[in-house]
Amino acid sequence: MHFPYCIKKCNYCDFFKHANNPVNFELHHQHLEESQIQHARLLDRYNCSTQRLKTFYLGGGTPSYWGKVGIGFLEKFFKKNKFAFDSDYEFTLEINPGSSFIDDFSGWKDLGVNRYSVGIQSLNPFFLKILDRIHSRQDVLKLIEKLAQEKTSFSVDFILGLPYSQDQKRDICSELAEVLKFHPNHISLYILSVDKNYLHFNSLPGEEWIVDEYLLASSFLVSHGFVHYEVSNWAKNDHFSNHNLNYWKLGNWAALGASAAGNLISQDCAGIRYKWDHEKPDYHLEYLDDQKIKLEKLFMGLRTSLGITPEEIFTKVELELFREVVDKWERAGYIKAKGRFVSLSDRGFLMLNSLLDDIFVKIPTF
């Protein structure tokens, strides 16, 4: 479920969201209610329902900004639409430091939230200012200390490749070390991606700096017991994001909220993807044929440490050509494992788009 509101939109952000203060929550609630009527019909058409959820992800925007109003609405919304959770469900809430979340913590917990994703991005005050973040270093430490005291599962997000980071010699490992004192069980590291119109575009670090920063951070986390299980994600003690793993395995997921996208694939019918309109309670459909599904399985599979099973994706003729590509990748250090499963190394993850191009050049019929 997408909550498309923030107190302030950061200068690097390209996600769809509104920066309204105060937010017209009633309008947002009406949008969700009206959307759910259509949504239920769509799911029924494909023999799916939301009556037994394995995961629920409330993202944004800044959904913790919804606060007590949102907690009350969702409690009624779940009951009205008969949402129910599996016994070992995962319910993630995205939160930002500097909000009123700590005051609302018990309400979110009572609603069923059992996992939190904290948007830190950096612990360095200089970079927080450059990114237009509304929170301070102290806000971050206060928030993650609260989560640690509650002994709840939480993840933290950082951004790599920040403007001026090469000039300032940003030490990402020291930032990570400070956060690890609070025992997060999941960490996401995203490389900043902006276009040439970005305010600080001319102050972005060089490619070599970004590669070194990524590999250094990954090595540091692995040395502290984290598993690098997806391009941008590391987890400890098997605390993978089950919700996101379902995306990467190309499973089925439902979606509600402005700009949110759902995915329905079954053995009996063509797959579909649906995306909600930014403003009105209406969705746009995309039909996924076998070729599109194969391409997505390839791309999504190579994003994770689970890798792909080539026999499930390529024909016999294509398979022989793919093995030649894999041999080339192995010589370059991009392969972690090959054989029945093929998975990429850290360097391979960094080169993913180029590696896909290798496949398309070698197997033009794919």
TORLUM-313111 format. One record per residue (C-alpha): z, y, x negated. Coordinates in steps of 0.5 Angstrom, whole numbers, padded with zeros to 4 digits, always signed. Example, Ala and Ser with C-alpha at 12.3 -4.5 7.8 and 13.67 -1.06 7.14 Angstrom:
2
+0016-0009-0025 +0014-0002-0027 
END
This chain:
366
+0000+0000+0000 -0002+0007-0003 +0002+0013-0002 -0003+0018-0004 +0002+0024-0005 +0005+0027-0012 +0010+0033-0013 +0005+0035-0018 -0002+0032-0020 -0002+0031-0028 -0008+0034-0032 -0011+0027-0034 -0010+0024-0027 -0016+0021-0024 -0013+0017-0018 -0014+0020-0011 -0008+0023-0009 -0005+0030-0006 +0000+0035-0009 +0003+0037-0003 +0010+0040-0003 +0013+0039+0002 +0009+0033+0005 +0007+0032+0012 +0010+0025+0013 +0008+0025+0020 +0001+0025+0019 +0001+0020+0013 +0005+0015+0018 +0000+0016+0023 -0005+0015+0018 -0002+0008+0017 -0001+0006+0024 -0008+0007+0026 -0011+0004+0020 -0006-0002+0021 -0009-0003+0028 -0016-0004+0025 -0013-0008+0019 -0010-0013+0023 -0017-0014+0027 -0021-0015+0020 -0016-0020+0017 -0016-0024+0024 -0024-0024+0023 -0023-0027+0016 -0017-0032+0018 -0012-0028+0014 -0005-0025+0016 +0000-0021+0013 +0006-0025+0016 +0008-0029+0010 +0007-0024+0004 +0008-0027-0004 +0008-0020-0006 +0008-0013-0004 +0006-0007-0008 +0008+0000-0006 +0004+0005-0011 +0001+0012-0011 +0002+0018-0012 +0009+0017-0013 +0012+0013-0007 +0019+0014-0009 +0018+0021-0007 +0017+0018+0000 +0025+0017+0000 +0029+0016+0006 +0024+0018+0011 +0019+0013+0008 +0025+0007+0007 +0026+0008+0015 +0019+0008+0017 +0017+0002+0013 +0023-0002+0016 +0020+0000+0023 +0013-0002+0020 +0015-0008+0017 +0018-0010+0024 +0013-0008+0028 +0007-0011+0025 +0011-0018+0023 +0011-0017+0016 +0015-0023+0013 +0016-0025+0005 +0016-0031+0002 +0023-0033-0001 +0021-0032-0008 +0017-0025-0006 +0016-0020-0011 +0016-0013-0008 +0015-0007-0013 +0016+0000-0012 +0013+0005-0017 +0017+0011-0019 +0017+0017-0023 +0023+0020-0027 +0026+0027-0025 +0025+0025-0017 +0031+0024-0012 +0030+0016-0013 +0037+0015-0016 +0040+0018-0010 +0035+0013-0005 +0036+0007-0010 +0041+0003-0005 +0036+0004+0001 +0030+0002-0003 +0034-0004-0005 +0036-0006+0002 +0029-0005+0004 +0027-0011+0000 +0025-0008-0007 +0026-0012-0013 +0022-0010-0018 +0021-0002-0021 +0015+0001-0025 +0017+0007-0028 +0012+0012-0030 +0014+0014-0037 +0008+0016-0041 +0012+0018-0047 +0019+0020-0049 +0017+0025-0054 +0018+0032-0050 +0012+0035-0054 +0007+0030-0050 +0010+0030-0044 +0009+0038-0044 +0002+0037-0046 +0001+0031-0040 +0004+0036-0035 +0009+0031-0033 +0015+0034-0029 +0020+0030-0032 +0024+0031-0039 +0026+0026-0044 +0033+0026-0041 +0031+0024-0034 +0027+0018-0037 +0034+0016-0040 +0038+0017-0034 +0033+0013-0030 +0032+0007-0034 +0040+0007-0035 +0041+0006-0028 +0036+0001-0027 +0039-0003-0033 +0046-0002-0030 +0044-0005-0023 +0041-0011-0027 +0034-0011-0023 +0027-0012-0026 +0023-0006-0028 +0017-0005-0032 +0015+0002-0036 +0009+0005-0037 +0006+0009-0043 +0000+0012-0045 -0004+0011-0052 -0009+0016-0055 -0005+0022-0053 -0008+0029-0055 -0006+0031-0061 -0002+0025-0063 -0006+0024-0069 -0004+0031-0071 +0003+0030-0069 +0003+0023-0072 +0006+0020-0066 +0011+0014-0067 +0010+0010-0061 +0014+0004-0064 +0020+0009-0064 +0019+0011-0057 +0018+0003-0055 +0025+0001-0059 +0029+0007-0055 +0027+0004-0049 +0028-0003-0051 +0035-0002-0051 +0035-0002-0044 +0032-0009-0043 +0026-0008-0039 +0022-0014-0038 +0015-0011-0037 +0011-0006-0041 +0005-0003-0040 +0001+0001-0045 -0006+0004-0042 -0011+0008-0047 -0012+0015-0044 -0019+0015-0041 -0022+0022-0039 -0028+0026-0039 -0031+0031-0043 -0028+0036-0038 -0021+0034-0040 -0017+0040-0042 -0015+0037-0048 -0021+0033-0050 -0023+0036-0056 -0016+0034-0059 -0016+0027-0057 -0015+0022-0063 -0021+0018-0067 -0022+0011-0065 -0019+0008-0071 -0013+0012-0069 -0013+0009-0062 -0014+0002-0065 -0009+0002-0070 -0004+0005-0065 -0005-0001-0060 -0005-0006-0065 +0001-0004-0068 +0005-0003-0061 +0002-0010-0059 +0005-0013-0065 +0012-0009-0065 +0013-0012-0057 +0011-0019-0059 +0016-0019-0065 +0021-0017-0060 +0019-0023-0055 +0014-0020-0051 +0008-0024-0049 +0001-0020-0049 -0002-0023-0042 -0007-0018-0040 -0011-0012-0044 -0005-0007-0042 +0001-0011-0040 +0006-0015-0044 +0012-0019-0041 +0019-0022-0043 +0021-0029-0040 +0015-0030-0036 +0017-0023-0032 +0009-0022-0031 +0007-0018-0025 +0005-0023-0020 +0002-0018-0016 -0003-0016-0021 -0004-0023-0024 -0007-0024-0017 -0012-0019-0018 -0014-0021-0025 -0015-0029-0022 -0019-0026-0016 -0015-0028-0011 -0014-0025-0004 -0010-0019-0003 -0009-0014+0003 -0009-0006+0003 -0007+0000+0007 -0007+0007+0005 -0012+0012+0003 -0017+0010-0002 -0013+0003-0003 -0018-0003-0003 -0017-0010-0001 -0020-0017-0003 -0022-0023+0001 -0025-0029-0001 -0025-0036+0002 -0029-0043+0001 -0032-0042+0008 -0035-0035+0008 -0038-0030+0003 -0033-0025+0000 -0031-0018+0002 -0028-0012-0001 -0026-0006+0003 -0024+0001+0001 -0020+0006+0006 -0023+0013+0007 -0019+0018+0003 -0018+0022+0010 -0019+0018+0016 -0016+0011+0018 -0023+0008+0017 -0025+0003+0011 -0032+0001+0008 -0034-0006+0007 -0038-0009+0001 -0040-0016+0001 -0039-0020-0005 -0044-0026-0006 -0044-0031-0011 -0047-0028-0017 -0042-0022-0016 -0036-0027-0015 -0038-0030-0022 -0039-0023-0025 -0032-0021-0023 -0029-0028-0025 -0032-0027-0032 -0029-0020-0033 -0022-0021-0030 -0021-0028-0033 -0023-0025-0040 -0018-0019-0039 -0012-0024-0039 -0009-0029-0044 -0011-0034-0039 -0018-0033-0041 -0024-0037-0037 -0026-0044-0036 -0033-0043-0038 -0036-0049-0034 -0033-0046-0028 -0038-0039-0029 -0044-0041-0033 -0049-0046-0031 -0051-0052-0036 -0056-0048-0040 -0052-0041-0040 -0046-0045-0042 -0050-0047-0049 -0052-0040-0050 -0045-0037-0048 -0042-0042-0054 -0046-0038-0059 -0043-0032-0057 -0036-0035-0057 -0038-0037-0064 -0040-0030-0066 -0034-0027-0063 -0029-0032-0067 -0033-0030-0073 -0031-0023-0072 -0024-0024-0070 -0024-0023-0062 -0022-0030-0060 -0015-0033-0059 -0017-0039-0057 -0024-0043-0055 -0025-0050-0052 -0024-0052-0045 -0021-0045-0044 -0024-0038-0048 -0019-0033-0049 -0019-0026-0053 -0015-0024-0058 -0012-0017-0058 -0018-0014-0062 -0022-0018-0057 -0018-0014-0051 -0020-0008-0054 -0027-0009-0055 -0028-0012-0048 -0034-0008-0045 -0038-0009-0051 -0037-0017-0051 -0039-0017-0044 -0045-0013-0046 -0046-0019-0052 -0046-0024-0046 -0051-0020-0042 -0056-0019-0048 -0056-0027-0050 -0056-0029-0042 -0060-0024-0039 -0061-0029-0033 -0053-0029-0031 
END
